[in-house]
């Protein structure tokens, strides 16, 4: 069980809630966690965090750290444009983010030592640069480090309606070979603390990324497939099944298997109660239903965020904030869509940068207009950056850039972050940090601090061994 800090008195309402859950047969596992919860040592800067993860590796040279004066073999095809921030230039295909640059900041010097996808995903999703003992790039293991989202699931106080503290959408990160990437789950924390995954985006094993209206392959580009659709998860009750019946122990187990495939395999596991409680909350919470009902969204909002999986996912993330979910991880581009080894400039220009620019800028602006940006930390990064030198994987393929763990750019906004700042710098070819290097541990600490988790927080693995939450200091100069 995670340890937070000295217990605080539980309110009468919480006691009634816990007792009611027990009477409904939903299990009492969460009561111990509730009793362990306490107010953080200081108020949280943010109520929520949205971690936007660009799987595959965003090229810093084609986004936020352009080097127009570098030699031709390094600088690429895109041109920099001015932003609202004096002296800050970013890629010409990010005009919306350039227009609102005073609302976000950059870290240009995040660095780690892993330049392979599996290791890089594990590093950036867990906030740990070291590889766990026995790490297997082919599959997640119980010995993996827990993801940031899993730690949020375990350590953040549960809402009284039992909504999961952390949700990942629109799908798990899966390689085109079919293997699920490690670093997304509870790992040593235990599977009962896996974040809740909402599967909405189709996975196609023959392509490098699925979108609701088309597929694109790193080499072949745009390809149509009418069978693919971006579908919100089906949260409605099966026909003839009332919520009262759902709350029955046997009915719940029998009826939710089709909607949550892992319920059956977890039936004999201690984590079953956690999934059961969350399933009931998701099924019975009207705000959650509305968050995932695209047919209830005003068409102007769909147009504003983009009628694609990027736009819909961030629009859903915004709506989930209003439902009370504390941490939302949004995977923009499954199957390592940002892995631009080949045809980099055409794919970035036509398929990747425009929907990201539109959706992320819309999210930042709308949260700012509603007053929610100050209480919502937005983080956007990848598993690594791209090589300084342009290369090609074959004589026939259009050029691109290879994997590069030594440096990447990370965007941050909201949650007390001052906009218009740039932390760190790279050399003349965007290959290595030359000032203020930051690590994944620093980034994770920035997230934990924003959520109000004290620096003395520890968590226990499934064997009962204690571990320190903070493996680094929050990034200095952002707040």
Sine and cosine of phi, psi and omega as CSV:
sin_phi,cos_phi,sin_psi,cos_psi,sin_omega,cos_omega
0.00,0.00,0.73,-0.68,0.00,-1.00
-0.88,0.47,0.57,-0.82,0.08,-1.00
-0.94,-0.34,0.79,-0.61,-0.01,-1.00
-0.97,-0.23,-0.97,0.25,-0.09,-1.00
-0.23,-0.97,0.13,-0.99,-0.13,-0.99
-0.77,0.64,0.70,-0.71,-0.09,-1.00
-0.89,0.46,0.54,-0.84,0.07,-1.00
-0.93,-0.37,0.33,-0.94,-0.02,-1.00
-0.87,0.49,0.64,-0.77,0.04,-1.00
-1.00,-0.02,0.71,-0.71,-0.04,-1.00
-0.94,0.33,0.32,-0.95,0.04,-1.00
-0.86,0.51,-0.63,0.78,-0.01,-1.00
-0.89,0.45,-0.62,0.78,0.02,-1.00
-0.92,0.39,-0.62,0.79,0.03,-1.00
-0.90,0.44,-0.69,0.72,0.03,-1.00
-0.88,0.47,-0.69,0.73,0.01,-1.00
-0.86,0.51,-0.74,0.67,-0.02,-1.00
-0.89,0.45,-0.67,0.74,0.03,-1.00
-0.90,0.44,-0.64,0.77,0.01,-1.00
-0.90,0.43,-0.64,0.77,0.03,-1.00
-0.88,0.47,-0.66,0.75,0.03,-1.00
-0.89,0.46,-0.67,0.75,0.00,-1.00
-0.91,0.42,-0.51,0.86,0.00,-1.00
-0.98,0.17,-0.06,1.00,0.04,-1.00
0.98,0.22,0.40,0.91,-0.04,-1.00
-1.00,-0.02,0.02,1.00,0.01,-1.00
1.00,-0.04,0.42,-0.91,-0.07,-1.00
-0.91,-0.42,0.24,0.97,-0.05,-1.00
-0.84,0.54,-0.59,0.81,-0.08,-1.00
-0.96,0.27,-0.26,0.97,-0.05,-1.00
-0.93,0.38,-0.66,0.75,0.04,-1.00
-0.87,0.49,-0.67,0.74,0.04,-1.00
-0.89,0.45,-0.64,0.77,0.01,-1.00
-0.89,0.46,-0.65,0.76,0.00,-1.00
-0.93,0.37,-0.46,0.89,-0.02,-1.00
-0.99,0.15,-0.26,0.97,-0.06,-1.00
-0.95,0.32,0.55,-0.84,0.04,-1.00
-0.49,-0.87,0.32,-0.95,0.03,-1.00
-0.92,0.40,0.64,-0.77,0.02,-1.00
-0.90,0.44,0.29,-0.96,-0.05,-1.00
-0.88,0.48,-0.51,0.86,0.08,-1.00
-0.62,-0.78,0.41,-0.91,-0.08,-1.00
-0.85,0.52,0.57,-0.82,0.07,-1.00
-0.92,0.39,0.63,-0.78,0.10,-1.00
-0.95,0.30,-0.49,0.87,-0.06,-1.00
-0.76,-0.64,0.55,-0.83,0.14,-0.99
-0.98,0.20,-0.53,0.85,-0.12,-0.99
-0.59,-0.80,0.32,-0.95,0.08,-1.00
-0.76,-0.65,0.70,-0.71,0.18,-0.98
-0.91,-0.41,0.91,-0.40,0.00,-1.00
-0.97,-0.23,0.96,-0.28,0.00,-1.00
-1.00,-0.03,0.88,-0.47,-0.10,-0.99
-0.92,-0.40,0.87,-0.49,-0.03,-1.00
-0.99,-0.12,1.00,0.03,-0.11,-0.99
-0.92,0.39,0.78,-0.63,0.03,-1.00
0.83,-0.55,-0.53,0.85,0.05,-1.00
0.94,-0.34,1.00,-0.07,0.04,-1.00
-0.92,0.38,0.77,-0.64,0.04,-1.00
-0.96,0.28,0.89,-0.45,0.00,-1.00
-0.89,0.45,-0.55,0.84,-0.04,-1.00
-0.94,0.33,-0.37,0.93,-0.01,-1.00
-0.96,-0.28,0.30,0.95,-0.03,-1.00
-0.61,-0.79,-0.99,0.16,-0.20,-0.98
-0.90,-0.43,0.03,1.00,-0.04,-1.00
-0.59,-0.81,0.87,0.49,-0.08,-1.00
-0.96,0.27,0.51,-0.86,-0.02,-1.00
-0.79,-0.61,0.96,0.28,-0.10,-1.00
-0.91,0.42,-0.33,0.95,-0.02,-1.00
-1.00,-0.09,0.01,1.00,0.01,-1.00
-0.95,0.31,0.35,-0.94,0.07,-1.00
-0.85,0.53,0.39,-0.92,-0.11,-0.99
-0.81,0.59,-0.62,0.79,-0.05,-1.00
-0.95,0.32,-0.08,1.00,0.02,-1.00
-0.91,-0.42,-0.53,0.85,-0.31,-0.95
-1.00,0.08,-0.35,0.94,0.05,-1.00
0.99,0.15,-0.10,-1.00,-0.15,-0.99
-0.99,-0.14,-0.36,0.93,-0.11,-0.99
-0.99,0.13,0.39,-0.92,0.02,-1.00
-0.95,-0.32,0.53,-0.85,0.06,-1.00
-0.99,0.16,0.46,-0.89,0.11,-0.99
-0.80,-0.61,0.41,-0.91,0.03,-1.00
-0.95,0.31,0.44,-0.90,0.13,-0.99
-0.90,-0.43,-0.01,-1.00,0.09,-1.00
-0.93,0.36,-0.30,0.95,-0.02,-1.00
-1.00,0.04,0.87,-0.50,-0.03,-1.00
-0.82,0.58,0.77,-0.63,0.05,-1.00
0.99,0.11,-0.12,0.99,-0.03,-1.00
-0.99,-0.15,0.84,-0.54,0.05,-1.00
-0.86,-0.52,0.64,-0.77,0.05,-1.00
-0.73,-0.69,-0.04,-1.00,-0.12,-0.99
-0.91,0.42,0.58,-0.81,0.00,-1.00
-0.88,0.48,-0.34,0.94,-0.01,-1.00
-1.00,-0.06,0.28,0.96,0.10,-0.99
-0.83,-0.56,0.79,0.61,-0.10,-1.00
-0.92,0.39,-0.55,0.84,-0.01,-1.00
-0.94,0.34,-0.66,0.75,0.06,-1.00
-0.93,0.38,-0.56,0.83,0.06,-1.00
-0.88,0.47,-0.62,0.78,-0.05,-1.00
-0.92,0.39,-0.45,0.89,-0.06,-1.00
-0.89,-0.45,0.49,0.87,-0.12,-0.99
-0.88,0.47,-0.36,0.93,0.02,-1.00
-0.96,0.28,-0.10,1.00,0.02,-1.00
-0.99,-0.16,-0.09,1.00,0.01,-1.00
-0.64,-0.77,0.26,-0.97,0.02,-1.00
-0.75,-0.66,0.24,-0.97,-0.04,-1.00
-0.85,-0.53,0.58,-0.82,0.31,-0.95
-0.92,-0.38,0.93,-0.38,-0.05,-1.00
-0.99,-0.10,0.06,1.00,-0.18,-0.98
-0.79,-0.61,0.46,0.89,0.04,-1.00
-0.97,0.26,0.76,-0.65,-0.15,-0.99
-0.64,-0.77,0.57,-0.82,0.17,-0.99
-0.42,-0.91,0.07,-1.00,-0.17,-0.99
-0.98,-0.19,0.20,0.98,-0.09,-1.00
-0.95,-0.31,0.86,-0.52,-0.01,-1.00
-0.90,-0.44,0.33,0.94,0.12,-0.99
-0.93,-0.38,0.55,-0.84,-0.11,-0.99
-0.84,0.54,-0.78,0.63,-0.09,-1.00
-0.87,0.49,-0.73,0.68,0.02,-1.00
-0.91,0.42,-0.68,0.74,-0.01,-1.00
-0.89,0.45,-0.66,0.75,0.07,-1.00
-0.86,0.51,-0.73,0.69,-0.02,-1.00
-0.86,0.50,-0.68,0.73,-0.03,-1.00
-0.88,0.47,-0.77,0.63,-0.14,-0.99
-0.99,0.15,-0.39,0.92,0.05,-1.00
-1.00,0.09,-0.37,0.93,0.03,-1.00
-0.98,-0.21,-0.30,0.95,-0.09,-1.00
0.95,0.32,0.48,0.88,-0.01,-1.00
-0.76,-0.65,0.85,-0.53,-0.02,-1.00
-0.97,0.23,-0.40,0.92,-0.03,-1.00
-0.99,0.10,0.53,-0.84,0.07,-1.00
-1.00,0.05,0.69,-0.72,0.02,-1.00
-0.93,0.37,0.38,-0.92,0.02,-1.00
-0.87,0.49,0.77,-0.63,0.03,-1.00
0.98,0.21,0.34,0.94,-0.02,-1.00
-0.84,0.55,0.72,-0.70,-0.02,-1.00
-0.84,-0.54,0.93,-0.36,-0.04,-1.00
-0.91,0.41,-0.21,0.98,-0.06,-1.00
-1.00,0.01,-0.22,0.98,-0.05,-1.00
-0.24,-0.97,0.47,-0.88,0.12,-0.99
-0.93,0.37,0.53,-0.85,0.01,-1.00
-0.73,-0.68,0.33,-0.94,0.00,-1.00
-0.93,0.38,-0.30,0.95,0.00,-1.00
-1.00,-0.01,0.01,1.00,0.05,-1.00
-0.92,0.39,0.40,-0.91,0.16,-0.99
-0.92,0.40,0.55,-0.84,0.06,-1.00
-0.95,0.32,0.56,-0.83,0.05,-1.00
-0.94,0.34,0.32,-0.95,0.08,-1.00
-0.86,0.51,-0.64,0.77,0.01,-1.00
-0.91,0.41,-0.59,0.81,0.04,-1.00
-0.92,0.38,-0.66,0.75,0.04,-1.00
-0.91,0.42,-0.60,0.80,0.09,-1.00
-0.89,0.45,-0.65,0.76,0.04,-1.00
-0.86,0.51,-0.67,0.75,-0.07,-1.00
-0.98,0.20,-0.58,0.82,-0.21,-0.98
-0.98,-0.21,-0.38,0.92,0.00,-1.00
-0.98,0.19,0.58,-0.81,0.01,-1.00
-0.86,0.50,0.66,-0.75,0.07,-1.00
-0.96,0.28,0.65,-0.76,0.12,-0.99
-0.94,0.35,0.36,-0.93,-0.02,-1.00
-0.92,0.38,-0.35,0.94,0.04,-1.00
-1.00,-0.06,0.14,0.99,0.07,-1.00
0.91,0.42,0.29,0.96,0.12,-0.99
-0.87,0.50,0.64,-0.77,0.01,-1.00
-0.89,0.45,0.66,-0.75,0.01,-1.00
-0.91,0.42,-0.46,0.89,-0.07,-1.00
-0.73,-0.68,0.68,-0.73,0.03,-1.00
-0.74,-0.67,0.64,-0.77,0.07,-1.00
-0.91,-0.43,0.75,-0.67,0.03,-1.00
-0.56,-0.83,0.29,-0.96,0.00,1.00
-1.00,0.03,0.04,1.00,0.01,-1.00
-0.16,-0.99,0.21,-0.98,0.15,-0.99
-0.93,0.36,0.37,-0.93,0.06,-1.00
-1.00,0.06,0.90,-0.43,-0.09,-1.00
-0.79,-0.61,0.74,-0.67,0.05,-1.00
-0.97,0.25,0.39,-0.92,-0.05,-1.00
-0.89,0.46,-0.32,0.95,0.06,-1.00
-0.98,0.22,-0.14,0.99,0.01,-1.00
0.98,-0.20,-0.14,0.99,-0.02,-1.00
-0.99,0.15,0.66,-0.75,0.04,-1.00
-1.00,0.10,0.76,-0.66,-0.11,-0.99
-0.97,0.25,0.65,-0.76,0.01,-1.00
-0.96,0.27,0.34,-0.94,0.05,-1.00
0.98,-0.18,-0.06,1.00,-0.04,-1.00
-1.00,-0.08,-0.13,0.99,-0.26,-0.97
-0.87,-0.50,-0.16,-0.99,-0.04,-1.00
-0.94,0.33,-0.51,0.86,0.01,-1.00
0.81,0.59,-0.80,-0.60,-0.04,-1.00
-0.90,0.43,-0.31,0.95,0.02,-1.00
-0.95,0.31,-0.42,0.91,-0.04,-1.00
0.95,-0.32,0.61,-0.80,-0.07,-1.00
-0.91,0.41,-0.33,0.94,0.04,-1.00
-0.91,0.42,-0.24,0.97,0.02,-1.00
-0.95,-0.31,0.24,0.97,0.15,-0.99
-0.83,0.56,0.66,-0.75,0.12,-0.99
-0.91,0.41,0.36,-0.93,0.00,-1.00
-0.98,0.18,0.86,-0.50,0.01,-1.00
-0.99,-0.12,0.80,-0.60,0.06,-1.00
-0.95,-0.31,0.94,-0.34,-0.08,-1.00
-1.00,0.04,0.91,-0.41,-0.04,-1.00
-0.77,-0.64,-0.34,0.94,-0.15,-0.99
-0.95,-0.30,0.69,-0.72,-0.06,-1.00
-0.94,0.33,0.57,-0.82,0.06,-1.00
-0.95,-0.32,0.78,-0.63,-0.02,-1.00
-0.83,-0.56,0.92,-0.40,-0.15,-0.99
-0.93,0.38,-0.28,0.96,-0.07,-1.00
-1.00,-0.08,0.02,1.00,-0.06,-1.00
-0.77,-0.64,0.25,-0.97,-0.09,-1.00
-1.00,-0.07,0.03,1.00,0.04,-1.00
0.03,-1.00,0.70,-0.71,-0.03,-1.00
-0.95,-0.30,0.72,-0.70,0.10,-1.00
-0.85,-0.52,0.29,-0.96,-0.11,-0.99
-0.93,0.36,-0.43,0.90,-0.06,-1.00
-0.92,-0.39,-0.19,0.98,-0.01,-1.00
-0.32,-0.95,0.17,-0.98,0.15,-0.99
-0.91,-0.42,0.43,-0.90,0.23,-0.97
-0.70,-0.71,0.62,-0.78,0.02,-1.00
-0.94,-0.33,0.58,-0.82,-0.08,-1.00
-0.84,0.54,-0.49,0.87,-0.03,-1.00
-0.98,-0.22,-0.67,0.74,-0.12,-0.99
-1.00,0.04,-0.32,0.95,0.02,-1.00
0.98,0.20,-0.63,-0.77,-0.12,-0.99
-0.91,0.41,0.75,-0.66,0.10,-0.99
-0.59,-0.80,0.73,-0.68,-0.03,-1.00
-0.99,0.12,0.51,-0.86,0.12,-0.99
-0.41,-0.91,0.98,-0.18,-0.10,-0.99
-0.93,0.37,-0.24,0.97,-0.04,-1.00
-0.98,0.19,-0.24,0.97,-0.06,-1.00
-1.00,0.03,0.73,-0.68,0.05,-1.00
-0.62,-0.78,0.59,-0.81,0.10,-0.99
-1.00,0.04,0.93,-0.37,-0.10,-1.00
-0.87,-0.50,0.75,-0.66,0.13,-0.99
-0.92,0.40,0.51,-0.86,-0.01,-1.00
-0.89,0.46,0.59,-0.81,-0.02,-1.00
-0.99,0.14,0.98,-0.21,-0.06,-1.00
-0.98,-0.21,-0.05,1.00,-0.02,-1.00
-0.96,0.29,0.38,-0.92,0.01,-1.00
-0.96,0.28,0.56,-0.83,0.09,-1.00
-0.85,0.53,0.47,-0.88,-0.04,-1.00
-0.84,0.53,0.73,-0.68,0.03,-1.00
0.99,0.11,0.01,1.00,-0.02,-1.00
-0.94,-0.35,0.90,-0.44,0.01,-1.00
-1.00,0.05,0.27,-0.96,0.03,-1.00
-0.89,0.46,-0.53,0.85,0.05,-1.00
-0.87,0.49,-0.65,0.76,0.02,-1.00
-0.94,0.34,-0.56,0.83,0.05,-1.00
-0.87,0.49,-0.59,0.80,-0.04,-1.00
-0.96,0.29,-0.15,0.99,0.10,-0.99
-0.98,0.22,0.70,-0.72,-0.11,-0.99
-0.83,0.56,-0.75,0.66,-0.06,-1.00
-0.95,0.31,-0.68,0.73,-0.02,-1.00
-0.88,0.47,-0.65,0.76,-0.01,-1.00
-0.88,0.47,-0.73,0.69,-0.04,-1.00
-0.89,0.46,-0.65,0.76,-0.06,-1.00
-0.97,0.26,-0.56,0.83,-0.20,-0.98
-1.00,-0.05,-0.35,0.94,-0.07,-1.00
-0.99,-0.11,-0.01,1.00,-0.06,-1.00
-0.87,0.50,-0.61,0.79,-0.03,-1.00
-0.95,0.32,-0.47,0.88,-0.04,-1.00
-1.00,0.00,-0.40,0.92,0.04,-1.00
-0.68,-0.73,1.00,-0.06,-0.16,-0.99
-0.87,0.49,-0.40,0.92,-0.03,-1.00
-1.00,0.10,-0.07,1.00,0.00,-1.00
-0.89,0.47,-0.67,0.74,-0.07,-1.00
-0.89,0.47,-0.73,0.68,-0.05,-1.00
-0.95,0.30,-0.33,0.94,0.03,-1.00
-1.00,-0.04,0.00,1.00,-0.12,-0.99
-0.86,0.52,-0.55,0.84,0.00,-1.00
-0.99,-0.17,0.20,0.98,-0.07,-1.00
-0.97,-0.26,0.48,-0.88,-0.01,-1.00
-0.91,0.42,-0.34,0.94,0.01,-1.00
-0.98,0.19,-0.07,1.00,-0.06,-1.00
-0.87,0.49,-0.66,0.75,0.00,-1.00
-0.87,0.49,-0.62,0.78,0.00,-1.00
-0.88,0.47,-0.74,0.67,0.01,-1.00
-0.91,0.41,-0.58,0.81,-0.01,-1.00
-0.91,0.42,-0.72,0.69,0.02,-1.00
-0.88,0.48,-0.71,0.71,-0.02,-1.00
-0.91,0.41,-0.62,0.79,0.01,-1.00
-0.89,0.46,-0.69,0.73,0.02,-1.00
-0.89,0.46,-0.66,0.75,-0.01,-1.00
-0.90,0.43,-0.69,0.73,0.00,-1.00
-0.91,0.41,-0.60,0.80,-0.02,-1.00
-0.97,0.25,-0.54,0.84,-0.12,-0.99
-0.99,-0.14,-0.10,0.99,-0.06,-1.00
-1.00,-0.07,0.91,-0.42,-0.06,-1.00
-0.89,0.45,-0.59,0.81,0.00,-1.00
-0.90,0.44,-0.59,0.81,0.03,-1.00
-0.93,0.38,-0.68,0.74,0.07,-1.00
-0.81,0.58,-0.75,0.66,-0.06,-1.00
-0.91,0.42,-0.57,0.82,-0.02,-1.00
-0.88,0.48,-0.53,0.85,-0.07,-1.00
-0.97,-0.25,0.13,0.99,-0.01,-1.00
-0.99,-0.13,1.00,-0.07,-0.03,-1.00
-0.91,0.42,-0.42,0.91,0.00,-1.00
-0.95,0.32,-0.24,0.97,0.03,-1.00
-1.00,-0.10,-0.04,1.00,-0.03,-1.00
-1.00,0.05,0.72,-0.70,0.08,-1.00
-0.85,0.53,0.76,-0.65,-0.02,-1.00
-0.80,0.59,-0.47,0.88,-0.01,-1.00
-0.91,0.42,-0.51,0.86,0.03,-1.00
-0.95,0.30,-0.61,0.79,0.07,-1.00
-0.89,0.46,-0.65,0.76,0.03,-1.00
-0.92,0.38,-0.59,0.81,-0.05,-1.00
-0.92,0.38,-0.70,0.71,-0.05,-1.00
-0.99,0.10,-0.41,0.91,-0.03,-1.00
0.94,-0.35,0.75,-0.66,0.00,-1.00
-1.00,0.06,0.92,0.39,0.03,-1.00
-0.44,-0.90,0.11,-0.99,-0.09,-1.00
-0.90,0.44,-0.49,0.87,0.07,-1.00
-0.89,0.46,-0.80,0.60,-0.06,-1.00
-0.91,0.42,-0.73,0.69,-0.03,-1.00
-0.90,0.44,-0.63,0.78,-0.03,-1.00
-0.90,0.43,-0.69,0.72,-0.01,-1.00
-0.96,0.28,-0.50,0.86,0.11,-0.99
-0.91,0.41,-0.65,0.76,0.07,-1.00
-0.91,0.41,-0.62,0.78,0.04,-1.00
-0.87,0.49,-0.69,0.73,0.03,-1.00
-0.88,0.48,-0.67,0.74,-0.01,-1.00
-0.94,0.34,-0.54,0.84,0.05,-1.00
-0.92,0.39,-0.52,0.85,0.08,-1.00
-0.82,0.57,-0.66,0.75,-0.03,-1.00
-0.95,0.33,-0.33,0.94,0.06,-1.00
-0.99,0.10,-0.20,0.98,0.07,-1.00
0.97,-0.23,0.12,0.99,0.05,-1.00
-0.94,0.33,0.75,-0.67,-0.14,-0.99
-0.99,0.12,-0.60,0.80,0.00,-1.00
-0.73,-0.69,0.76,-0.64,0.00,-1.00
-0.80,-0.60,0.86,-0.51,0.10,-0.99
-0.98,-0.19,0.82,-0.58,-0.02,-1.00
-0.92,-0.40,0.90,-0.43,0.00,-1.00
-1.00,0.00,0.98,-0.20,-0.03,-1.00
-1.00,-0.02,1.00,-0.08,0.00,-1.00
0.97,-0.23,1.00,-0.08,-0.01,-1.00
-0.99,0.17,0.14,-0.99,0.06,-1.00
0.81,0.59,0.64,0.77,0.11,-0.99
0.84,0.54,0.74,0.67,-0.04,-1.00
-0.86,0.51,-0.49,0.87,-0.06,-1.00
-1.00,0.04,0.24,0.97,-0.02,-1.00
-0.99,0.11,0.98,0.19,-0.19,-0.98
-1.00,0.02,0.89,0.45,0.12,-0.99
-0.92,0.40,-0.56,0.83,-0.12,-0.99
-0.66,-0.75,0.42,-0.91,-0.01,-1.00
0.74,0.67,0.64,0.77,-0.14,-0.99
-0.87,0.49,-0.74,0.67,-0.16,-0.99
-0.96,0.27,-0.59,0.81,0.05,-1.00
-0.94,0.35,-0.66,0.76,0.01,-1.00
-0.94,0.35,-0.65,0.76,0.05,-1.00
-0.90,0.44,-0.70,0.71,-0.05,-1.00
-0.93,0.37,-0.65,0.76,-0.16,-0.99
-1.00,-0.08,-0.50,0.87,-0.18,-0.98
-0.84,-0.55,-0.46,0.89,-0.20,-0.98
-0.95,-0.33,-0.83,0.56,-0.08,-1.00
-0.92,0.40,-0.71,0.71,-0.04,-1.00
-0.86,0.51,-0.75,0.66,0.02,-1.00
-0.92,0.40,-0.56,0.83,0.06,-1.00
-0.91,0.42,-0.73,0.69,-0.01,-1.00
-0.86,0.51,-0.71,0.70,-0.03,-1.00
-0.91,0.42,-0.75,0.66,-0.11,-0.99
-0.95,0.32,-0.69,0.72,-0.04,-1.00
-0.93,0.37,-0.67,0.75,0.02,-1.00
-0.91,0.42,-0.63,0.78,0.04,-1.00
-0.89,0.46,-0.67,0.74,0.01,-1.00
-0.88,0.47,-0.74,0.67,-0.02,-1.00
-0.89,0.46,-0.72,0.69,-0.03,-1.00
-0.90,0.43,-0.68,0.73,-0.06,-1.00
-0.94,0.34,-0.64,0.77,0.07,-1.00
-0.91,0.42,-0.60,0.80,0.04,-1.00
-0.91,0.42,-0.69,0.72,-0.03,-1.00
-0.91,0.41,-0.53,0.85,-0.02,-1.00
-1.00,0.04,-0.07,1.00,-0.04,-1.00
0.99,0.12,0.13,0.99,-0.05,-1.00
-1.00,-0.04,-0.20,0.98,-0.08,-1.00
-0.91,0.41,-0.60,0.80,0.00,-1.00
-0.89,0.46,-0.43,0.91,-0.04,-1.00
-0.94,-0.33,0.25,0.97,0.03,-1.00
-0.74,-0.68,0.91,-0.42,0.06,-1.00
-1.00,0.06,0.81,-0.59,0.06,-1.00
-0.94,-0.33,0.78,-0.62,0.04,-1.00
-0.80,-0.60,0.72,-0.69,0.05,-1.00
-0.73,-0.68,0.84,-0.54,0.01,-1.00
-0.41,-0.91,-0.05,-1.00,0.00,-1.00
-0.78,-0.63,-0.06,-1.00,0.06,-1.00
-0.97,0.24,-0.39,0.92,0.09,-1.00
-0.19,-0.98,-0.01,-1.00,0.08,-1.00
-0.99,-0.14,-0.41,-0.91,-0.03,-1.00
-0.81,-0.58,0.39,-0.92,-0.06,-1.00
-0.87,0.49,0.58,-0.82,0.07,-1.00
-0.87,0.49,-0.65,0.76,-0.07,-1.00
-1.00,0.01,0.71,-0.70,0.04,-1.00
-0.95,0.31,0.62,-0.79,-0.02,-1.00
-0.59,-0.80,-0.01,-1.00,0.06,-1.00
-0.58,-0.81,0.64,-0.77,-0.06,-1.00
-0.98,0.18,-0.22,0.97,0.05,-1.00
-0.38,-0.93,0.20,-0.98,-0.02,-1.00
-0.93,0.36,-0.42,0.91,-0.05,-1.00
-1.00,-0.10,-0.26,0.97,-0.08,-1.00
-0.99,0.11,0.56,-0.83,0.13,-0.99
-0.92,0.39,0.50,-0.87,-0.13,-0.99
-0.95,0.31,0.27,-0.96,0.05,-1.00
-0.31,-0.95,-0.44,-0.90,0.03,-1.00
-0.73,-0.68,0.48,-0.88,-0.04,-1.00
-1.00,-0.08,-0.06,-1.00,-0.04,-1.00
-0.93,0.37,0.54,-0.84,-0.03,-1.00
-0.40,-0.92,0.98,-0.19,-0.01,-1.00
-0.99,0.16,-0.19,0.98,-0.15,-0.99
-0.93,0.36,-0.40,0.92,0.05,-1.00
-0.29,-0.96,0.54,-0.84,0.14,-0.99
-0.46,-0.89,0.30,-0.96,0.07,-1.00
-0.98,-0.19,0.65,-0.76,0.02,-1.00
-0.80,-0.60,0.75,-0.66,0.05,-1.00
-0.99,-0.11,0.66,-0.75,0.06,-1.00
-0.70,-0.71,0.59,-0.81,0.03,-1.00
-0.48,-0.88,0.43,-0.91,0.09,-1.00
0.95,0.32,-0.11,-0.99,0.06,-1.00
0.86,0.52,0.54,0.84,-0.02,-1.00
1.00,-0.01,-0.09,1.00,0.03,-1.00
-0.94,0.34,0.76,-0.65,0.10,-1.00
-0.98,0.20,0.75,-0.66,-0.01,-1.00
-0.97,0.23,0.28,-0.96,0.09,-1.00
0.97,0.26,0.33,0.95,0.00,-1.00
-0.95,-0.32,0.48,-0.88,0.07,-1.00
-0.80,-0.60,0.87,-0.49,0.02,-1.00
-0.98,-0.19,0.82,-0.58,0.05,-1.00
0.98,0.19,0.22,-0.98,0.01,-1.00
-0.48,-0.88,0.36,-0.93,0.03,-1.00
-0.90,-0.43,0.14,-0.99,0.01,-1.00
-0.95,0.31,-0.12,-0.99,-0.14,-0.99
-0.93,0.36,-0.21,0.98,0.00,-1.00
-0.86,-0.51,0.27,0.96,0.01,-1.00
0.83,0.56,0.66,0.75,-0.04,-1.00
-0.98,-0.20,-0.57,0.82,-0.06,-1.00
-0.57,-0.82,0.49,-0.87,0.10,-0.99
-0.92,0.39,0.63,-0.78,0.10,-1.00
-0.90,-0.44,-0.14,0.99,0.08,-1.00
-0.44,-0.90,0.57,-0.82,0.12,-0.99
0.77,0.64,0.81,0.59,0.02,-1.00
-0.89,0.45,0.62,-0.79,0.02,-1.00
-0.84,-0.55,0.40,-0.92,-0.05,-1.00
-0.86,-0.50,0.24,-0.97,0.12,-0.99
-0.84,0.54,-0.52,0.85,0.05,-1.00
-0.90,0.44,-0.63,0.78,0.05,-1.00
-0.91,0.42,-0.64,0.77,0.01,-1.00
-0.91,0.41,-0.70,0.71,0.04,-1.00
-0.88,0.48,-0.66,0.75,0.02,-1.00
-0.89,0.46,-0.57,0.82,0.06,-1.00
-0.89,0.46,-0.64,0.77,0.03,-1.00
-0.93,0.38,-0.73,0.69,-0.02,-1.00
-0.89,0.46,-0.67,0.74,0.00,-1.00
-0.90,0.43,-0.65,0.76,0.01,-1.00
-0.87,0.49,-0.57,0.82,0.00,-1.00
-0.99,0.14,-0.05,1.00,0.07,-1.00
1.00,0.09,0.27,0.96,0.05,-1.00
-0.98,0.18,0.85,-0.53,-0.07,-1.00
-0.89,0.45,0.43,-0.90,-0.04,-1.00
-0.94,0.34,-0.29,0.96,0.05,-1.00
-1.00,0.03,0.05,1.00,-0.03,-1.00
-0.87,0.50,0.67,-0.74,0.13,-0.99
-0.82,-0.58,0.35,-0.94,0.14,-0.99
-0.75,-0.66,0.42,-0.91,-0.02,-1.00
-0.93,-0.36,0.68,-0.73,0.04,-1.00
-0.98,0.19,-0.04,-1.00,-0.11,-0.99
-0.94,0.35,-0.19,0.98,0.09,-1.00
-1.00,-0.09,-0.07,1.00,-0.01,-1.00
1.00,-0.08,0.00,1.00,0.00,-1.00
-0.97,0.25,0.68,-0.74,0.00,-1.00
-0.99,0.12,0.53,-0.85,0.03,-1.00
-0.68,-0.73,0.58,-0.81,0.05,-1.00
-0.97,0.24,0.70,-0.71,0.04,-1.00
-0.96,0.29,-0.78,0.63,-0.05,-1.00
-0.99,0.14,0.91,-0.42,0.07,-1.00
-0.97,-0.24,0.04,1.00,0.03,-1.00
-0.33,-0.95,-0.01,-1.00,0.01,-1.00
-0.99,-0.17,0.53,-0.85,0.09,-1.00
-0.83,0.55,0.52,-0.86,-0.05,-1.00
-0.89,0.46,0.84,-0.54,-0.05,-1.00
-0.98,0.19,0.62,-0.78,0.10,-1.00
0.98,-0.17,-0.11,0.99,0.00,-1.00
-1.00,0.06,-0.55,0.83,-0.11,-0.99
-0.99,-0.16,0.00,0.00,0.00,0.00
